[in-house]
Amino acid sequence: MLPSEVHGANVLAALEPSYYPPSRSGLRGSHPGSNTHAHSRAFDKKSDWGPTTQLKEEYDLVVVGGGISGLSAAYFYQKQHGRDKKVLILDNHDDFGGHAKRNEHTMDGDTRIGYGGSQTLVNPHSAGKTVLNLLKDIGVDLDRFKTAYDVDFFKRNKLGAVTYFNKKTFGEDKVVKHPYCNYPNYVEGLQAAKLSNEEAAQQAPLSEKGKQQLLRVLKGGLHVLKVPKEELRKYISTHSYFDYLKNTLGVDDPGVLRMARYSAADWASGGTDLLRIGAAKGAGAMGFAPVAVYDEDHPYIHHFPDGNAGVARALVKKMIANVGKGNNAEEIVLSKFKYAELDKSSNRVRIRLNSTVVKVQHRGDADTSREVSVNYINDNKSYQVTGQGVVMACYNMMIPHIVPDLPKEQAAALRLQTKSPLQYTTVGLKNWRAMKEIGIGLAMCPGNMHQVVLMDFPVSMGGYEFTKTPNDPCIIQMISCPTGDTIGAPAVEQFSEARYRMLELKFKDYEQEIREHLSGMLPKRLFDFDRDVESITVNRWAHGYSYGGPGDSTRKGRQPFGRITIANCDSAASADALVAMKMAWRAVKELG
Ligand SMILES: Cc1cc2nc3c(=O)[nH]c(=O)nc-3n(C[C@H](O)[C@H](O)[C@H](O)COP(=O)(O)OP(=O)(O)OC[C@H]3O[C@@H](n4cnc5c(N)ncnc54)[C@H](O)[C@@H]3O)c2cc1C
C-alpha cells in the first residue's frame, strides 16, 4: 500500500505531561506489548501493516533503538557533522535507555532510585579516548564515584555474603553465613565470610555425602587438576567446569551441583554448566576461593543510583536540553525528566518511544542511494520517515527481518547472533531491619528463581541519599538468570527454553515467588511481606546479555550496507555499555 503524505507535527499524540515510565512497577524491562510488532514481523512474517502515513519528516540520521548505543550514535553523529543535524531515534519501549532502565519506588513520599538492567560502568578508565570524551562531554565525572560510593556501608552495618537454602529445594529454610563462591566479590565493601570451609560445608542442608562433596569443591581449585603449569591456561579454556566438578572432584550430589550451577549468576550469562573452567573461575563460580571476580585495582564503583540509566539520561539531556534540570550527570540524578520534550518538532534530536521499526529500505540501489525509508508502528498505526542514513542500534538478530535487501550471507550471520535472558527485579522495602538482623548484604539463593538478592549499591550523589538506617526505606535487587532444565544442554537451546518460560509467567506468579522467597529467608519476627513490601518491578529481559554467534558471524553481520550501518553491543558480542558506545562510534564513522 502506498503511503499517504502528512506533515509530522500533529500526527502523533504528544506524550502527556504526567507520562513518567520510571515510576511504573509490575512487569517492566521489555514490558508487555513492547515486542508485539517485532515478533509479528519475525515469527509471522507480517508485512501488511495497513495504510502507512508518510510523515513529512526528513532526517540526516534515523537511529533504530534508543539504548545506550543508539543514543550514543545520535550524539556521535552530531559531534561529527554538527549540532544542527536532525536525528530521529525510534524505540519500541515506553522509555529510552534500552537495558539501561531507571526504576523508582516511592514509599511514604520517599522516592528510592534503582536500576532495572544495565548497572555499572565496568572499568571505564580503560574504555579508550572516544568513550572517555563522550562521558566527559555529557558530564560524567568518573572520579566522583570514589566518594559517592560509600565503601564502608556494608562494614558499618555488618552486612556480608550469605547463602539462603529454601525448603522447597533443600528441605529446610536456612541461611548460612557463607556464599560458597566468589560471585559476591564485585560488591565493594561487602564483608567477607567468617566461617571456615569445613564449618560452611557442615552447615549446608545437604546429606552427609553432599557435605563431603561440597567440602571437596570448596577446597578444590586449579591445583587439583594436576596439569603441567605450561599447559594449564589451554586446559582451563578448553575443559568444562561441570566435567571438572563431576569427573575430577567426583561430585554427583544434586544439591551441590545446583549450588555450583547458579554460583556465578549473571556473570555467567546463564548457568555455569555452559562455562569452561577458566571462565567459571573468572565469573566467581564455586570452588576457586578466594579470587576476586573483579580486578581489585579497578574498583566496581562506577554506578549511578539508577545504574547506567544515569548515563542514558545524561546523553538525552545533552541532546535535548529542555528535558530536565541540571548541568551534568550528577545534577540530573533527581531531575524528573519531562518526556513530553523528547519528540518536539523544534528539537534537532527527537526520541520517539513506543515505536517499533518494521522495515528499513534504501530508496533505489543500496550502493548509490542517498535516502533510506524507515517504517515503524506506533499505537498500531504505520508511519514512514526518511533518513539520509540509518544506524541500526537494535538487537542484531532482528535486523534481517527489518532490512529485507541485506546480502544473504550477512543476513544469515545476523540471524545467528543470540542473547541470554535475564531478569532484574527491584523491590521497594519500607525498611531493611530484617536484612540487617541476619547480616545480608548479598544472598546467594540456589533454590530460588532469583538466585541472588542484594542490598542496592550504596551510592549517594546529586542530592540523592542512599538509605541511611535499617528503619529507612530501600530497594533490594533480585537477580534471576533463567536456565534450561537440562544441565549441559547447548547455550542457545537453554536460552530459548528459559526465555519462553519466563515470558509465560504473569506478574502474580512473580509476586508469589518473591513472597515465598523473602518470607522464607528473612526472620518472621521482623519481616511481613504484606506489611513491608511496597512495590515490585520485575524487569524481564527476554533478550538480555549479548552472547554473540559462532565463528566470525558477529563481524560478518555488522558490515555496513549502503547507507545503513549496525551498532548495539550485539555487534561486538559483548554485554557492556562502554562497548555499546564504541559500536555506535564505529557505525557513525562507517556512514561517512
Ligand atoms: C539485566 C542486565 C544487566 C546489565 N548490566 C550491565 C552492567 O552492569 N554493565 C554493563 O556495561 N553492561 C550491562 N548490561 C549489558 C547491556 O546490554 C549494555 O550495558 C547496554 O545497556 C546495551 O546497550 P545497547 O544500546 O547496545 O542495547 P539495548 O539496551 O538492548 O538497546 C537496544 C534498543 O533497541 C530496541 N529495539 C529493538 N528492536 C527494535 C525495533 N525493531 N524498533 C525499535 N527499537 C528496537 C530495544 O528494545 C532496545 O530498547 C546489562 C544487561 C542486562 C540485560
The ligand as an SDF file (V2000), in Angstrom:
LIG
                    3D

 53 58  0  0  0  0  0  0  0  0999 V2000
   19.9040   -7.0660   33.2830 C   0  0  0  0  0  0  0  0  0  0  0  0
   21.1180   -6.5170   32.5850 C   0  0  0  0  0  0  0  0  0  0  0  0
   22.1780   -6.0120   33.3210 C   0  0  0  0  0  0  0  0  0  0  0  0
   23.2970   -5.4770   32.6930 C   0  0  0  0  0  0  0  0  0  0  0  0
   24.3130   -4.9490   33.4410 N   0  0  0  0  0  0  0  0  0  0  0  0
   25.3550   -4.3530   32.8340 C   0  0  0  0  0  0  0  0  0  0  0  0
   26.3670   -3.6930   33.5880 C   0  0  0  0  0  0  0  0  0  0  0  0
   26.3380   -3.6570   34.8030 O   0  0  0  0  0  0  0  0  0  0  0  0
   27.3760   -3.0720   32.9100 N   0  0  0  0  0  0  0  0  0  0  0  0
   27.4390   -3.0850   31.5470 C   0  0  0  0  0  0  0  0  0  0  0  0
   28.3530   -2.4870   30.9740 O   0  0  0  0  0  0  0  0  0  0  0  0
   26.5050   -3.7220   30.8220 N   0  0  0  0  0  0  0  0  0  0  0  0
   25.4600   -4.3430   31.4200 C   0  0  0  0  0  0  0  0  0  0  0  0
   24.4900   -4.9360   30.6630 N   0  0  0  0  0  0  0  0  0  0  0  0
   24.6500   -5.0310   29.2090 C   0  0  0  0  0  0  0  0  0  0  0  0
   23.8070   -4.0110   28.4270 C   0  0  0  0  0  0  0  0  0  0  0  0
   23.2810   -4.7330   27.3650 O   0  0  0  0  0  0  0  0  0  0  0  0
   24.6700   -2.8370   27.9570 C   0  0  0  0  0  0  0  0  0  0  0  0
   25.2690   -2.1930   29.0470 O   0  0  0  0  0  0  0  0  0  0  0  0
   23.9090   -1.7330   27.2140 C   0  0  0  0  0  0  0  0  0  0  0  0
   22.8940   -1.2090   28.0070 O   0  0  0  0  0  0  0  0  0  0  0  0
   23.3910   -2.1970   25.8720 C   0  0  0  0  0  0  0  0  0  0  0  0
   23.0150   -1.0790   25.1350 O   0  0  0  0  0  0  0  0  0  0  0  0
   22.5770   -1.2320   23.6330 P   0  0  0  0  0  0  0  0  0  0  0  0
   22.1180    0.0870   23.1850 O   0  0  0  0  0  0  0  0  0  0  0  0
   23.6590   -1.9060   22.8750 O   0  0  0  0  0  0  0  0  0  0  0  0
   21.3590   -2.2730   23.6350 O   0  0  0  0  0  0  0  0  0  0  0  0
   19.9200   -2.1640   24.2990 P   0  0  0  0  0  0  0  0  0  0  0  0
   19.9940   -1.5540   25.6190 O   0  0  0  0  0  0  0  0  0  0  0  0
   19.3380   -3.5210   24.1840 O   0  0  0  0  0  0  0  0  0  0  0  0
   19.1370   -1.1510   23.3530 O   0  0  0  0  0  0  0  0  0  0  0  0
   18.5960   -1.5200   22.1100 C   0  0  0  0  0  0  0  0  0  0  0  0
   17.2220   -0.9310   21.9940 C   0  0  0  0  0  0  0  0  0  0  0  0
   16.7130   -1.1680   20.6720 O   0  0  0  0  0  0  0  0  0  0  0  0
   15.3580   -1.5050   20.8120 C   0  0  0  0  0  0  0  0  0  0  0  0
   14.8390   -2.1730   19.6330 N   0  0  0  0  0  0  0  0  0  0  0  0
   14.9970   -3.4710   19.2730 C   0  0  0  0  0  0  0  0  0  0  0  0
   14.3360   -3.7110   18.1350 N   0  0  0  0  0  0  0  0  0  0  0  0
   13.7430   -2.5540   17.7820 C   0  0  0  0  0  0  0  0  0  0  0  0
   12.9060   -2.1880   16.6870 C   0  0  0  0  0  0  0  0  0  0  0  0
   12.5860   -3.0550   15.7260 N   0  0  0  0  0  0  0  0  0  0  0  0
   12.4400   -0.9160   16.6460 N   0  0  0  0  0  0  0  0  0  0  0  0
   12.7700   -0.0130   17.6000 C   0  0  0  0  0  0  0  0  0  0  0  0
   13.5720   -0.3300   18.6420 N   0  0  0  0  0  0  0  0  0  0  0  0
   14.0560   -1.5800   18.7170 C   0  0  0  0  0  0  0  0  0  0  0  0
   15.3850   -2.4050   22.0320 C   0  0  0  0  0  0  0  0  0  0  0  0
   14.1120   -2.6930   22.5140 O   0  0  0  0  0  0  0  0  0  0  0  0
   16.2310   -1.5860   22.9620 C   0  0  0  0  0  0  0  0  0  0  0  0
   15.4650   -0.6330   23.6340 O   0  0  0  0  0  0  0  0  0  0  0  0
   23.3550   -5.4780   31.2770 C   0  0  0  0  0  0  0  0  0  0  0  0
   22.2950   -6.0130   30.5310 C   0  0  0  0  0  0  0  0  0  0  0  0
   21.1850   -6.5230   31.1710 C   0  0  0  0  0  0  0  0  0  0  0  0
   20.0560   -7.0940   30.3500 C   0  0  0  0  0  0  0  0  0  0  0  0
  1  2  1  0
  2  3  1  0
  2 52  2  0
  3  4  2  0
  4  5  1  0
  4 50  1  0
  5  6  2  0
  6  7  1  0
  6 13  1  0
  7  8  2  0
  7  9  1  0
  9 10  1  0
 10 11  2  0
 10 12  1  0
 12 13  2  0
 13 14  1  0
 14 15  1  0
 14 50  1  0
 15 16  1  0
 16 17  1  0
 16 18  1  0
 18 19  1  0
 18 20  1  0
 20 21  1  0
 20 22  1  0
 22 23  1  0
 23 24  1  0
 24 25  2  0
 24 26  1  0
 24 27  1  0
 27 28  1  0
 28 29  2  0
 28 30  1  0
 28 31  1  0
 31 32  1  0
 32 33  1  0
 33 34  1  0
 33 48  1  0
 34 35  1  0
 35 36  1  0
 35 46  1  0
 36 37  1  0
 36 45  1  0
 37 38  2  0
 38 39  1  0
 39 40  1  0
 39 45  2  0
 40 41  1  0
 40 42  2  0
 42 43  1  0
 43 44  2  0
 44 45  1  0
 46 47  1  0
 46 48  1  0
 48 49  1  0
 50 51  2  0
 51 52  1  0
 52 53  1  0
M  END
$$$$
